Amino acid sequence: MDFLKEWEAKLHIKITCSQEDEPMGTAGPLGLARAILAPNGDGSDDPFFVLNSDVICDFPLKEMLEFHRAKKAEATVLVTKVEDPSKYGAFEGGKGGGRREEEE
């Protein structure tokens, strides 16, 4: 994964991959990344992005981070509309955020 070092330099960010050995579900790999996200177990408040490796598109990450910080949110999720959500699951959202449920 040497290409990640190239992107880290270009974007001036730290990129870390957490790879599951067997499928763990939608958020399962976050458990694998726990030691990376909060290495001292201190519940760090530093924001981070989680991206699936099979998703390639232009994300407005800077704007998303600004929105997240302005709302003082615990989590911010970027979703998109698709013709057939049964392939991906559904996410019910609304204006202004708030707690929503994900269906898979």
Contacts in CASP RR format, 6 or more apart in sequence:
PFRMAT RR
TARGET T0000
AUTHOR 0000-0000-0000
METHOD contacts of the structure
MODEL  1
MDFLKEWEAKLHIKITCSQEDEPMGTAGPLGLARAILAPNGDGSDDPFFV
LNSDVICDFPLKEMLEFHRAKKAEATVLVTKVEDPSKYGAFEGGKGGGRR
EEEE
1 17 0 8 1.000
4 15 0 8 1.000
4 17 0 8 1.000
7 13 0 8 1.000
7 15 0 8 1.000
8 14 0 8 1.000
8 15 0 8 1.000
16 33 0 8 1.000
16 36 0 8 1.000
17 53 0 8 1.000
18 29 0 8 1.000
18 30 0 8 1.000
18 31 0 8 1.000
18 32 0 8 1.000
18 33 0 8 1.000
18 36 0 8 1.000
19 29 0 8 1.000
19 32 0 8 1.000
20 28 0 8 1.000
20 29 0 8 1.000
20 32 0 8 1.000
24 31 0 8 1.000
24 32 0 8 1.000
26 102 0 8 1.000
26 104 0 8 1.000
29 50 0 8 1.000
30 37 0 8 1.000
30 50 0 8 1.000
33 50 0 8 1.000
37 44 0 8 1.000
37 48 0 8 1.000
38 44 0 8 1.000
47 65 0 8 1.000
47 68 0 8 1.000
47 69 0 8 1.000
49 61 0 8 1.000
49 64 0 8 1.000
51 59 0 8 1.000
59 78 0 8 1.000
60 78 0 8 1.000
64 76 0 8 1.000
64 78 0 8 1.000
67 76 0 8 1.000
68 76 0 8 1.000
71 97 0 8 1.000
77 91 0 8 1.000
79 91 0 8 1.000
79 93 0 8 1.000
82 88 0 8 1.000
89 102 0 8 1.000
89 103 0 8 1.000
89 104 0 8 1.000
90 102 0 8 1.000
90 103 0 8 1.000
91 100 0 8 1.000
91 102 0 8 1.000
91 103 0 8 1.000
92 100 0 8 1.000
92 101 0 8 1.000
92 103 0 8 1.000
93 100 0 8 1.000
94 100 0 8 1.000
END
